[in-house]
Amino acid sequence: MADLESELARYTQRLADKRLGEEDLHTIKRSVIDSYAGICASMTDRKLLDRFRRVTEGPGAGSDSAVWGVGRESGIADAVFLDTVLARRSDLLNTYVSPNGMGGIHPSDNVALAWVLGDWLKWNGHQFLNSVNLFFHLSALLADHYDPEESGFDHDAAALFWTAFAIGQALGLSETQLIEAQRIAGGFGYTSNQAAVGEVTDWKHCTYASCAARGLEAARLARAGFTGAQRIYQGEFGADHFFRHRGTALDGEPDLTRIIFKRWPALFYCQTPIDVALELSSGFDGADDIRAVTVETYGRAIRNGATASASHPVSRAGRTPSLPYCVATALLKPVEYSDFEAERARDPQLRQLMEKIDVREDAAMTRKFPPMTPCRISVTLRDGDVVRGERDFSRGDPHDPLSDDDVSDKLRANLSPVAPPTDRGEILADLWGLERLEDLSPLLTPLKQDLATTGP
C-alpha cells in the first residue's frame, strides 16, 4: 500500500485538474466573499497594522509582496504570514466540521493565502478560484482524517501539510516534489494547542499563519530538490503517532456545502449561544434585571469556550472564544467587532453579568454534535421568573443558512475600512463575478492601502 503522502500528492494533482461547474463555483464564491468580509473587518485594528508596519521596516524585510493594510511590501514569507493573520483576526471566518466527528478547520483562512499567492503569481480570477477549491478540499479532507486538538495540538496543526502541497501545486511541483513538500513540512514540527489554553494571547490568531509560512518554505525547498523524512504520516514517529486519526483511505471528496458561516465575530462554538442570547435579550431591561444565567451546551463547545481563563479573558483573542463573555455581550446588545476590545471589556454592566453566568455540559447535546451545535440558555430574573431559549443550529449553518443576499450584506457591513460607499458595489460585483476577472488587482488594491494611520 502506498504511503499516505504519495496518495495525497496524487489526490492533489487530480483535484487541481478537475473542472469546476457552476454549482462548485457558486459554493466557493460564497466563502470567498465571506472571507473578504472578515479581512476587511480586521483592517480596523490599527494596533495590529502598526505591528505589520514594523515588520516591513525591520531587519530581513523584502520587497516583492504586498502586506495588507500598511501600503508597503515585504518578502513573500512575510506577506503570507501577516496577510493570513487578517483573515483570522476578526473571527468572522467560516467553519467546516467533519461529519465523522474528527477535526474542524476554518476554510476562510485559505482564502487569504490564495489571495497572496494570486498576487505573487499573477493569477486571473479563474486560477484563483481553482486554487481556493483545492485548498478547501485538502483542508476538509485532513479535517476528516485528523483531530489534533484531542492530543494537545492546535486544530490548525494539519494546515502545515495541506498548505505545503496546495502551495506546491501552485508552484508547479511534480508528484515527487509534492511528496517531499509534505515530508519537509512535517519536519518543521507541529503546532501545540498552548495558544488556546491558560491566558489566551493574540498568538491564537496567528496559528494558521505560522503553518502557512512553513508550508510555503516546505514547497520552495521541495522545488529546489530538498527531501524530507519518509512516511511523515504513518511512520513510527509520524503525524499518526501524535494526532488522533482515523483510517488513511481517501474515500471520496468532502462536502463543501457543509461549511458553516458566522454571523458574529466570535468563536464558532459561541455562534449558537450568541443567537439564543440575542433572542432572549428583549425579555429584560439590563444586567440589573438578571439574577443568574445558565448556559447548557455540548462538550466540544465547553472544551473550547469555557476554559479556565474564559471568565476573565485578558485579550481580544481570549474574549472571542469565551462563552461567558459572548453570552453576556449578546444578552445586552447585538455583537460587534468592537465588543471584544479592551475598552468594552471594562464595562461594569458586562463584567457584572459575566459573574452570573454558569456554563454546563448537557450530555444529550454532546451526543448531537455533529451535525448539531445545540445550546439552551435559562435566564433567572430578579423577580424569580425564568426565560428560556434553545437552538440546535446557529444562524449560518446549512440547516439555517445565510442566503446570497445575507452573504453580500455581511460584506457590505464590513467594507467601510477599505472602500468608500461609491466603490463597494463594484467590489461586491467583482467578487460574485470572479471567474471573469482578467487579473485580481480590482480586489487586491483596496487591501493594499495604508490604513494603519488613516481610513480609505
C-alpha positions as CSV (number, residue, x, y, z in Angstrom):
1,M,0.0,0.0,0.0
2,A,1.3,3.4,-0.9
3,D,2.3,5.9,1.8
4,L,-0.3,8.5,2.6
5,E,1.9,11.3,1.3
6,S,2.0,9.6,-2.1
7,E,-1.8,9.2,-2.1
8,L,-2.3,12.9,-1.1
9,A,0.1,14.1,-3.8
10,R,-1.8,12.2,-6.5
11,Y,-5.1,13.4,-5.0
12,T,-3.9,17.0,-5.1
13,Q,-3.0,16.7,-8.8
14,R,-6.3,15.0,-9.7
15,L,-8.3,17.7,-7.9
16,A,-6.2,20.5,-9.5
17,D,-7.2,19.2,-12.9
18,K,-10.9,19.0,-12.1
19,R,-13.2,21.4,-14.0
20,L,-15.4,23.4,-11.7
21,G,-19.1,23.5,-12.6
22,E,-21.4,26.4,-11.9
23,E,-22.6,25.0,-8.6
24,D,-19.0,24.4,-7.4
25,L,-18.0,28.0,-8.4
26,H,-21.0,29.4,-6.6
27,T,-20.2,27.5,-3.4
28,I,-16.6,28.7,-3.5
29,K,-17.5,32.3,-4.2
30,R,-19.8,32.5,-1.2
31,S,-16.9,31.5,1.0
32,V,-14.5,33.9,-0.8
33,I,-17.0,36.8,-0.2
34,D,-17.4,35.8,3.4
35,S,-13.6,35.7,3.9
36,Y,-13.1,39.1,2.3
37,A,-15.6,40.5,4.7
38,G,-13.6,39.1,7.6
39,I,-10.4,40.5,6.3
40,C,-11.9,43.9,5.9
41,A,-13.3,43.8,9.5
42,S,-9.7,43.1,10.7
43,M,-8.5,46.3,8.9
44,T,-10.0,48.4,11.7
45,D,-7.3,47.0,14.1
46,R,-4.8,49.8,14.0
47,K,-2.6,48.3,16.7
48,L,-2.2,45.1,14.7
49,L,-1.5,47.1,11.5
50,D,1.2,49.0,13.3
51,R,2.9,45.8,14.1
52,F,2.7,44.8,10.4
53,R,4.4,48.1,9.6
54,R,7.2,47.4,12.0
55,V,7.8,44.1,10.3
56,T,8.1,45.7,6.9
57,E,10.6,48.2,8.2
58,G,12.6,45.7,10.3
59,P,15.6,43.6,9.5
60,G,15.2,41.0,6.8
61,A,12.2,42.6,5.2
62,G,11.8,42.0,1.5
63,S,10.2,44.0,-1.3
64,D,8.2,41.7,-3.6
65,S,4.8,41.1,-2.0
66,A,2.2,43.4,-0.5
67,V,1.5,43.5,3.2
68,W,-2.1,44.5,3.5
69,G,-3.3,47.5,5.5
70,V,0.1,49.3,5.6
71,G,0.7,50.3,2.0
72,R,4.1,48.5,2.0
73,E,5.8,45.4,0.6
74,S,8.0,42.8,2.2
75,G,9.1,39.3,1.2
76,I,6.6,36.6,0.2
77,A,7.1,34.8,3.6
78,D,6.1,38.0,5.5
79,A,3.1,38.6,3.3
80,V,1.9,35.0,3.7
81,F,2.1,35.2,7.5
82,L,0.8,38.8,8.1
83,D,-2.0,38.8,5.5
84,T,-3.4,35.5,6.6
85,V,-3.5,36.8,10.2
86,L,-6.0,39.4,9.0
87,A,-8.4,36.6,7.9
88,R,-8.4,35.2,11.4
89,R,-8.2,38.4,13.5
90,S,-11.9,39.4,13.1
91,D,-13.0,35.8,14.0
92,L,-15.7,36.1,11.3
93,L,-14.2,33.3,9.3
94,N,-16.4,30.3,8.4
95,T,-16.0,26.7,9.7
96,Y,-16.0,23.1,8.4
97,V,-16.7,20.4,11.0
98,S,-16.0,16.8,9.9
99,P,-19.2,14.8,9.7
100,N,-17.5,11.9,11.4
101,G,-16.6,13.9,14.5
102,M,-12.9,14.2,13.8
103,G,-11.4,17.6,13.2
104,G,-12.6,21.1,12.4
105,I,-11.0,23.9,10.3
106,H,-11.7,27.4,9.0
107,P,-11.8,27.3,5.2
108,S,-11.7,31.1,5.1
109,D,-8.0,31.0,6.3
110,N,-7.1,29.5,3.0
111,V,-8.8,32.3,1.0
112,A,-6.4,34.9,2.4
113,L,-3.4,32.7,1.4
114,A,-4.8,32.2,-2.1
115,W,-5.1,36.0,-2.5
116,V,-1.4,36.4,-1.6
117,L,-0.4,33.6,-3.9
118,G,-2.6,35.0,-6.7
119,D,-1.0,38.4,-6.3
120,W,2.5,36.9,-6.3
121,L,1.9,34.6,-9.3
122,K,-0.2,37.0,-11.3
123,W,-3.3,34.8,-11.4
124,N,-6.6,35.6,-13.1
125,G,-9.9,35.1,-11.3
126,H,-10.5,31.6,-12.6
127,Q,-7.0,30.4,-11.4
128,F,-7.7,32.0,-8.0
129,L,-11.0,30.1,-7.6
130,N,-9.4,26.8,-8.7
131,S,-6.7,27.3,-6.0
132,V,-9.3,28.1,-3.4
133,N,-11.2,25.0,-4.3
134,L,-8.0,22.9,-4.0
135,F,-7.3,24.5,-0.6
136,F,-10.8,23.9,0.7
137,H,-10.9,20.2,-0.4
138,L,-7.5,19.4,1.0
139,S,-8.1,21.2,4.3
140,A,-11.5,19.5,4.8
141,L,-10.0,16.1,3.8
142,L,-7.4,16.5,6.5
143,A,-10.1,17.5,9.0
144,D,-12.0,14.3,8.1
145,H,-8.9,12.2,9.0
146,Y,-7.3,14.1,11.9
147,D,-8.2,15.7,15.2
148,P,-5.0,17.3,16.5
149,E,-6.8,19.0,19.4
150,E,-7.6,15.9,21.4
151,S,-3.9,15.1,21.6
152,G,-2.9,18.6,22.7
153,F,-2.1,20.1,19.3
154,D,-3.7,23.2,17.8
155,H,-6.7,22.5,15.5
156,D,-4.6,24.2,12.7
157,A,-1.7,21.8,13.1
158,A,-2.6,19.8,10.0
159,A,-2.5,23.1,8.0
160,L,1.2,22.6,7.9
161,F,0.6,19.7,5.4
162,W,-2.2,21.0,3.3
163,T,-0.6,24.4,2.7
164,A,2.6,22.7,1.7
165,F,1.1,20.6,-1.1
166,A,-1.5,23.3,-2.2
167,I,1.2,25.9,-2.4
168,G,3.4,23.3,-4.1
169,Q,0.7,22.7,-6.7
170,A,0.6,26.4,-7.3
171,L,4.3,26.5,-7.9
172,G,4.1,23.6,-10.4
173,L,5.7,20.9,-8.3
174,S,5.8,17.4,-9.7
175,E,4.2,14.5,-7.8
176,T,7.6,13.5,-6.4
177,Q,8.2,17.1,-5.2
178,L,4.7,17.3,-3.7
179,I,5.5,14.2,-1.7
180,E,8.7,15.8,-0.4
181,A,7.0,19.1,0.4
182,Q,4.8,17.2,2.9
183,R,7.7,15.4,4.3
184,I,9.7,18.6,4.8
185,A,6.7,20.4,6.3
186,G,6.4,17.6,8.9
187,G,10.0,18.1,9.8
188,F,9.3,21.7,10.8
189,G,7.2,20.5,13.8
190,Y,3.6,20.5,14.8
191,T,1.8,23.5,16.4
192,S,0.8,22.9,20.0
193,N,-2.5,24.0,21.5
194,Q,-0.9,26.1,24.1
195,A,-2.2,29.2,22.3
196,A,-5.7,28.3,23.3
197,V,-5.3,27.5,26.9
198,G,-4.3,29.5,30.0
199,E,-4.1,33.2,29.5
200,V,-5.0,33.4,25.8
201,T,-2.9,35.9,23.8
202,D,-3.1,37.3,20.3
203,W,-1.0,34.4,19.0
204,K,-4.2,32.4,18.8
205,H,-5.0,34.5,15.7
206,C,-1.6,33.5,14.2
207,T,-1.6,29.7,14.4
208,Y,-2.8,29.2,10.8
209,A,-0.5,31.9,9.5
210,S,2.5,30.2,11.1
211,C,1.6,26.9,9.4
212,A,1.1,28.7,6.0
213,A,4.5,30.3,6.3
214,R,6.1,26.9,7.0
215,G,4.1,25.3,4.2
216,L,5.4,27.9,1.8
217,E,9.0,27.2,2.8
218,A,8.5,23.5,2.5
219,A,7.1,23.8,-1.0
220,R,10.0,26.1,-2.0
221,L,12.6,23.7,-0.6
222,A,11.0,20.7,-2.3
223,R,11.0,22.6,-5.6
224,A,14.8,23.2,-5.1
225,G,15.4,19.5,-4.6
226,F,15.4,19.1,-0.8
227,T,13.9,15.9,0.6
228,G,12.3,15.1,3.9
229,A,11.8,12.2,6.3
230,Q,9.8,9.4,4.7
231,R,6.5,8.1,6.0
232,I,5.8,11.5,7.6
233,Y,2.2,10.5,8.5
234,Q,2.4,6.7,9.1
235,G,6.0,6.2,10.3
236,E,7.0,5.3,13.8
237,F,7.1,9.0,14.8
238,G,4.9,10.4,12.0
239,A,1.8,12.5,12.4
240,D,-0.4,9.5,13.1
241,H,1.7,8.8,16.2
242,F,0.8,12.3,17.6
243,F,-2.7,13.2,16.3
244,R,-5.9,11.2,16.8
245,H,-6.7,9.9,13.4
246,R,-8.9,7.5,11.5
247,G,-8.1,5.3,8.5
248,T,-5.9,6.5,5.7
249,A,-8.1,5.8,2.7
250,L,-9.0,8.8,0.7
251,D,-12.6,7.8,0.3
252,G,-14.4,10.5,-1.7
253,E,-14.4,14.3,-1.6
254,P,-15.5,16.4,1.3
255,D,-18.9,18.1,1.0
256,L,-18.1,21.8,1.0
257,T,-21.8,22.7,1.3
258,R,-21.4,21.7,5.0
259,I,-19.4,24.9,5.6
260,I,-20.9,27.0,8.3
261,F,-20.9,30.8,8.0
262,K,-20.6,33.0,11.1
263,R,-22.8,36.0,11.8
264,W,-20.8,37.1,14.8
265,P,-17.1,37.9,15.2
266,A,-16.5,35.1,17.8
267,L,-15.5,31.5,18.1
268,F,-17.5,29.0,16.0
269,Y,-18.7,27.3,19.2
270,C,-20.1,30.6,20.5
271,Q,-22.3,31.2,17.5
272,T,-25.4,29.3,18.7
273,P,-25.2,30.6,22.2
274,I,-25.0,34.2,20.9
275,D,-28.1,33.6,18.7
276,V,-30.0,32.2,21.7
277,A,-28.9,35.0,23.9
278,L,-29.9,37.7,21.4
279,E,-33.4,36.0,21.1
280,L,-33.8,36.3,24.9
281,S,-32.4,39.8,25.2
282,S,-35.8,41.5,24.7
283,G,-37.2,39.8,27.9
284,F,-35.5,42.1,30.4
285,D,-34.1,45.6,30.7
286,G,-30.5,45.1,31.6
287,A,-27.9,43.2,33.8
288,D,-29.6,44.5,37.0
289,D,-32.7,42.6,36.0
290,I,-30.8,39.3,35.9
291,R,-30.2,37.1,38.9
292,A,-28.5,34.2,37.2
293,V,-27.8,32.7,33.7
294,T,-27.3,29.0,32.9
295,V,-25.8,28.0,29.6
296,E,-26.1,24.4,28.6
297,T,-24.3,23.1,25.5
298,Y,-22.3,20.2,24.1
299,G,-18.9,19.0,25.2
300,R,-16.8,20.3,22.3
301,A,-18.1,23.9,23.0
302,I,-17.3,23.5,26.7
303,R,-13.8,22.3,25.9
304,N,-13.1,25.3,23.6
305,G,-15.3,28.1,25.1
306,A,-15.3,27.5,28.8
307,T,-11.6,27.2,29.6
308,A,-10.0,28.3,32.9
309,S,-9.5,31.8,31.6
310,A,-12.9,32.2,29.8
311,S,-14.4,34.0,32.8
312,H,-11.7,36.6,32.9
313,P,-10.2,36.9,29.4
314,V,-7.4,39.5,29.1
315,S,-7.1,39.9,25.3
316,R,-9.2,40.1,22.2
317,A,-8.1,36.6,21.3
318,G,-9.2,35.5,24.7
319,R,-12.6,37.2,24.5
320,T,-13.8,36.0,21.1
321,P,-13.7,32.3,22.2
322,S,-15.2,32.9,25.7
323,L,-18.7,31.5,26.1
324,P,-19.4,33.7,29.3
325,Y,-18.1,36.8,27.5
326,C,-20.0,36.2,24.3
327,V,-23.3,35.3,26.0
328,A,-23.1,38.3,28.4
329,T,-22.4,40.6,25.4
330,A,-25.3,39.2,23.4
331,L,-27.8,39.4,26.3
332,L,-27.1,43.2,26.4
333,K,-26.8,44.1,22.7
334,P,-26.1,42.7,19.2
335,V,-22.5,41.6,19.0
336,E,-20.0,43.8,17.0
337,Y,-16.2,43.7,16.4
338,S,-15.6,46.5,18.9
339,D,-17.3,44.5,21.7
340,F,-14.1,42.4,22.1
341,E,-11.8,45.4,22.6
342,A,-10.3,46.3,26.0
343,E,-12.5,49.4,26.4
344,R,-15.7,47.4,26.1
345,A,-14.4,44.6,28.3
346,R,-14.1,47.1,31.2
347,D,-17.8,47.9,31.1
348,P,-19.2,47.4,34.6
349,Q,-22.5,46.0,33.5
350,L,-20.9,43.5,31.2
351,R,-18.4,42.4,33.9
352,Q,-21.3,42.1,36.4
353,L,-23.3,39.9,34.1
354,M,-20.4,37.6,33.3
355,E,-20.1,36.8,37.0
356,K,-23.7,35.5,36.9
357,I,-23.2,33.0,34.1
358,D,-22.8,29.3,34.7
359,V,-21.8,27.1,31.7
360,R,-22.6,23.4,31.8
361,E,-22.3,20.4,29.5
362,D,-25.5,18.7,28.5
363,A,-24.8,15.0,27.7
364,A,-27.7,14.8,25.3
365,M,-26.4,17.8,23.4
366,T,-22.9,16.3,23.3
367,R,-24.4,13.3,21.5
368,K,-26.0,15.6,18.9
369,F,-22.7,17.1,17.8
370,P,-22.0,17.0,14.9
371,P,-24.1,17.9,12.9
372,M,-26.0,19.9,15.6
373,T,-24.4,22.7,17.6
374,P,-27.1,22.9,20.3
375,C,-27.4,25.4,23.2
376,R,-30.1,26.2,25.8
377,I,-29.9,29.3,27.9
378,S,-32.1,29.9,31.0
379,V,-32.2,33.4,32.5
380,T,-33.5,33.8,36.0
381,L,-34.8,37.3,36.6
382,R,-34.7,39.3,39.8
383,D,-38.4,38.6,40.4
384,G,-37.9,34.9,40.1
385,D,-39.3,34.4,36.6
386,V,-37.2,32.3,34.2
387,V,-37.0,32.9,30.5
388,R,-35.5,30.2,28.3
389,G,-34.3,29.8,24.7
390,E,-32.9,27.0,22.7
391,R,-31.5,26.3,19.3
392,D,-30.0,23.2,17.6
393,F,-28.1,25.1,14.9
394,S,-26.6,28.6,14.6
395,R,-27.8,31.1,12.0
396,G,-25.5,30.4,9.1
397,D,-25.4,26.6,9.5
398,P,-26.6,24.8,6.3
399,H,-29.7,23.9,8.3
400,D,-30.4,27.6,8.8
401,P,-28.3,29.1,6.0
402,L,-27.3,32.6,5.1
403,S,-28.7,33.5,1.7
404,D,-26.6,35.0,-1.0
405,D,-28.1,38.4,-0.1
406,D,-27.1,37.7,3.6
407,V,-23.5,37.0,2.5
408,S,-23.5,40.2,0.4
409,D,-24.9,42.2,3.3
410,K,-22.1,40.8,5.6
411,L,-19.6,42.1,3.1
412,R,-21.2,45.5,2.8
413,A,-21.3,45.8,6.6
414,N,-17.5,45.3,6.8
415,L,-16.2,47.1,3.7
416,S,-16.0,50.5,5.3
417,P,-12.3,50.2,6.4
418,V,-11.1,49.6,2.8
419,A,-13.6,51.3,0.5
420,P,-15.8,54.4,0.3
421,P,-19.5,53.8,-0.3
422,T,-19.2,54.6,-4.1
423,D,-16.8,51.7,-4.6
424,R,-18.5,49.0,-2.5
425,G,-21.0,47.9,-5.1
426,E,-18.2,47.4,-7.7
427,I,-16.2,45.3,-5.2
428,L,-19.1,43.1,-4.5
429,A,-19.9,42.7,-8.2
430,D,-16.3,41.7,-8.9
431,L,-16.3,39.1,-6.2
432,W,-19.5,37.5,-7.5
433,G,-18.0,37.5,-11.0
434,L,-14.5,36.5,-10.0
435,E,-14.2,33.8,-12.7
436,R,-14.4,36.5,-15.4
437,L,-11.7,38.8,-14.0
438,E,-8.5,39.1,-16.1
439,D,-6.5,39.9,-13.0
440,L,-7.1,40.3,-9.3
441,S,-6.0,43.9,-8.9
442,P,-9.5,45.4,-8.5
443,L,-10.0,43.3,-5.4
444,L,-6.4,43.4,-4.1
445,T,-5.9,47.1,-4.4
446,P,-8.3,48.0,-1.6
447,L,-6.4,45.7,0.7
448,K,-3.0,47.3,-0.1
449,Q,-3.9,50.8,1.2
450,D,-2.1,52.3,4.1
451,L,-4.8,52.0,6.8
452,A,-2.5,52.0,9.8
453,T,-3.0,55.7,10.4
454,T,-5.8,56.7,8.0
455,G,-9.0,55.4,6.6
456,P,-9.9,54.7,3.0
